[in-house]
Amino acid sequence: MNSNMPHEFEYQFTLFTATYNRAHTLPRVFESLCSQTYKNFEWIIGDDGSEDNTQDLIEEWQEIADFSIKYFRIEHSGKHFVFNQGVKIAKGEFFAEIDSDDALKPEALEIAYEHWNEIPTSRKGQYFAICFACETEKGERVGKPFNTSPIDIDYRKFNYSKKYRSEKWRCFQTNILTKFPFEESEVLKDTLIPESIVFCEIAKTHKARFSNKILRIYYQDVPSLCRRPVHPMINLEGLNLARLYTINNDLEFLIYKPLELIKRVINYARFSFHLKITLPKQINSLKTNIGKILWISLLPVATSRYLFDLLINNTPNEARKAKQRLEKAKRY
């Protein structure tokens, strides 16, 4: 164990994978971890109720791996439920997610650790994450590189950036993540909650450091609910929660993406109609005057969009049917 590591941690990194019926792609995650040049890490797999041979596969790897592998399984509830549990049991100073169908470059952890050590000790408490670039399985960079690297950016500005926002591999300080769990409730079960809700909330008080170094391979060769929903209404509760968060917290970033934020205000009302949320409840959920003004002014547009959804049968009920038809293709 690194002598500079806080005593409550056993490893420098916890690598976390949330999975659901991904036994066919998990081997490339495992192989990429076996190839890491930096070995001070553990791997936690959070299984959201898989019905394939995921557990058998993990148990085989636990016998042969030269690093710690922890596995837990819950009743199928949604990625944010297993993510929260993974953070709770993590023993690494850093918590870095690796998707169940992706891979890390062999030097990924070594480079991430070097980047963290470049930050003066007196300033490390100001940061909640260090973020790195990704490439596709074809070797193509995902997103545009920053003009300067590394660079410190308000994660909220990155989230609304026209030029730089793209898929990143993120290493979080575990201690900070524990203070900002994803919301868990019955209504949000089996729903994809946008990660930006949590990460933008943390960014109100902490900075993120970005590097142009490519450390993660972002595979796009299999279907993924996270990347391409089988129906636009399939994660309606989560999408609506994200739109409400934007209105209540991020309207100051209208200058960066005005059309996108206006669209989110419209969709908050539109999705709320589908979820049977009344107008009084909608406006009472809005915390700022500018949010209320935008919501009122855009309400006719949202109502029209909702009525058009009904006309073309673009509804939550149709989403549930689509989900049932394609349940076997539902992946993290």
N, C-alpha and C positions, 0 to 999 in steps of 0.2 A: 504494500500500500504506500502511496506517495506520502511522504512526511508532511507535505504542505496541505494535504487534504483535511478538511474538517473532520473531527473524530467520529461523527455520526455516519460517515460514508465509508463503505468498504472498497468502492471502485471509483475510478475517475469518471467512467461513463456507464449509464444504463441505456442500452439500445432496446427500444420497445416496438413490438409489432402487434397490431390489432388484426385479427384474422377471422374470416368466416368462409368455410368451405374452400380453402386455398391450399390444400395439401399438394396440389400439382405445381404451384409456383413457389412455395416456401423453400424448396431446396436451393434455389439460387440466392435467397437471403442467407441461408446457413453457409453456403460455400463462400460467399463474399466475406462473412464474418470470420470464417476459418483462415482467410487469406490476409487478415489485418496485420499490419506491421507493428501496431501498438496493441498490447494485450490486456491492458488494465480496464476490463469492462465485463459487464454481465449482459445477458440477453433475456428479456422477459417477453413471453408470448401470451397475449390476452385473447382467449378464444371466445367469441360471442356466439356460442352454441352451435359449433360446426357439426355437421352430420356425416362428414367424410372421415378419413383415417388420420386426421391432423394429430390427435393425441398420441397414437401409436408411433407416428413419425418423430414427434418431439422426444418421446421416451427413448427411441433408438439413438438420437443425437445426444441426449444427456449422458449416454454411456460412453460415447467416443470423443466428445468435444473436449478441447483443452481450455475451455472457459465455462463459466457458470451459466446454466440455462434454467430458467424458472418458467413454469407453465401454470396457468389457471384458466378455468372455464366457467362461464356464467350462462344463465338462461338467455336466449337471444333477446337482446334489449336495444342494441345500437352501439356504434363505435365509441361515443362519448362515455358510456358506462364503463367499458373496459379500459379506456384511456385513464379515467379517474382512478380506477383501481390500480393500474400500472404505476401511476405516480405515487400512490400511497405506499406501495411495497418496494419502490426503487431504492437501491443502495448505492447509486452512483451520484457523484456531485453534479454531473450533467445528465439530462434526460433527452435523448435524441431518438426520434421516431424513424423507423425504416418500414415502408409499406410492404405488405405481404407478397408483392410481385416485383419488388425493386432490388437493387444491389448497391453496395458501397464500393468505391475504388479501394484497393489494398491500403493506400496511405491515408485514407479518409480520417481516421481517428488521430493519427499522428499529427497531421496537418491542423486539425481542429484544436488539438491540445496546444500546439505551438502558437496558434493565433490567440488563444486565450491568454497565454503567458506573455504575449506582447503588450497586454493591457496592464498598466501599473497597478500594483496591489491596492493602492489607496482608492482606485477608481472602479475596481471590479464590481463593487456593490451597486453601481449605477446601471449595470447591464443585466438584461434578462435573457438575451440570446445572442449567439453568433450564427450567422446564416451564410450558406455556401451555394454556389451554382450547381445546376444539374445538366446532364446531357441525356439524349434519348439512347435507346439501344443501338441506333445507327451512328452514334458518335456526334450528333448534332447538338450544339449548345441550345439550351432552353432559355429564351429571353435574351435581352440585350445586356452586355456587361456595363458596369458602372465606369464612369470616366476616371475615378480614383479608387484604388483598392489597397487595403481595406478602407471602408468608409462608415462613419456612424450616422444613422438615420433614424428619425422618429418612425417606428414601424407603421403608424397610422398613415403617414405621408407615403410610405412605400406601398401600403395596401391600396391607396387611391391614385398611385402614379400611373400616368398614361404610358410612360416610356419604359419603366423598369420593373413593374410588377410582373412576376412570373413564378413558376414553381421553384422552391428553394429547399435545401436540406438544412434543418434548424437544430441547434443544440441549445437547450434551455438550462438555466440554473434550476435544479430540482427544488431547492428550498423556496424559490419564488413561485413555481408552478403549483406547489401544494396549497398556496394561499388563494389560487384562482381556479377552482374546479369548474368543470362544465355543469350546467344545471341538469339535475336528474328529477324526473317526475313521470308519472304514468302516461301523461299525454304526450311526452317526448320519447317514449319507448319506440324502438325500431324506426327512428327518424335521424337523418343526417344533420347534425348541428354544425353550421359553418365555424371553422376554427377561428376565423377572424374576430368573432365575438369576444373570445377569451384573450387572444393575443393583443388586440387593440386596447382592451381594458388594461392589461399590464403595461402597455406602452404609454399610458398616461403618466406613469411615474418612473419608468425605466427605459433605457435606450437599447437599441439593437445594433450590432456590428455586422456589416455585410462584406463578403469577399468574393472576388471573381473566380476564385479557385473552384474547379469542377470536382466535386467529391461524391456525388450520387448519380447513379444511372437510373433514369426514369423510364421504365418500360411501359409501352402503350400497346402491347401485343395481345392483351386479354381485356374483356369487358370489366368495367369497374363502376359501381354505383357512385363512388366519390367523384368520378371524372365525367361520366355521361349517364345521367339518370334515364331510366327506361321510359319515363313519362314526366312532363314538366311539373306535374302536381304531386309527385311521389314523396317529396319531403316538405310538404306544405307547412307543417307546424314549425320545422326548423328554419325554413326560408322566411316565414313571417316573423319569427323571433329575431332573425338577423336584420330584417328591414326595420323593425321597431328599434333595435339597438342603434342602427345608423341614424335614424331621425333624432333619437334622444342624446346621442353622443358625438356624432361626426359631421354635423352640418357645417362646421367651420371649414371643412375640406371641399365645399362646393366649388371653390376656385380651381381645384385640381381636376375634378370630374363632374361638372355640373349636370350633364345629361344623365349620367349614371345615377347620381344621387336623387335627381328628380324622378327617375324611373323607379327607384326604390321606395320613394314616398307613395307613388301611384300603386305599386304592388303591395305595399303594406295594407292599404284600404281594400284593394282587389282581393288579396288572399284572406283578409279578415272577413269579407263577405262570404267567401267559400267556407270559412270555418265557423260561420254563424255568430261572429262577434258583432255586437250592435254598435251603432254609431256613437252613443254615449260612452260605451266602454273603450272604443277606439280612441276618442279624443282625450279621455281621462288617462289613457296610458302614455300620452305625449307630455314630456316634461318641460319643453321650452316653447316660448311664444312663437318663434320662427317656425318651429316644427308644426305647431297648430295652424299657423297661417298657410304654410305650404300644403298641409293636408286638406284644409278647407278649400283652397283655390284649385287643387287638383282632384277633388272629389268627383266632379262630373266626368273627368277622364277615366278615373278608376271605376266608376259605376258603369260606364260604357264598355270598358274592357271586361268587366265581370259578366255583363249581359252577353257579350260576344262569346265568352267562354261557354256559357250555357247553350248558346246557339250551336256551337260546333262540338258540344259534348266534351269540352276540355275541363273536366271536373275531378275532384278527389275520388269519386266513386269509380270513374274510369281508370284513374291511377292505380287504385287497389286491384282492379281487374288485370291491368297490365303487369303489376307486380306479381300477381299469382301466376300469370302465364310464363313469366321470365324469372321465377324464383331461383331456379338453378343457376342462372347467370349472375345473380346478385353477389358481388364480391367487394371486399375492402381494397 
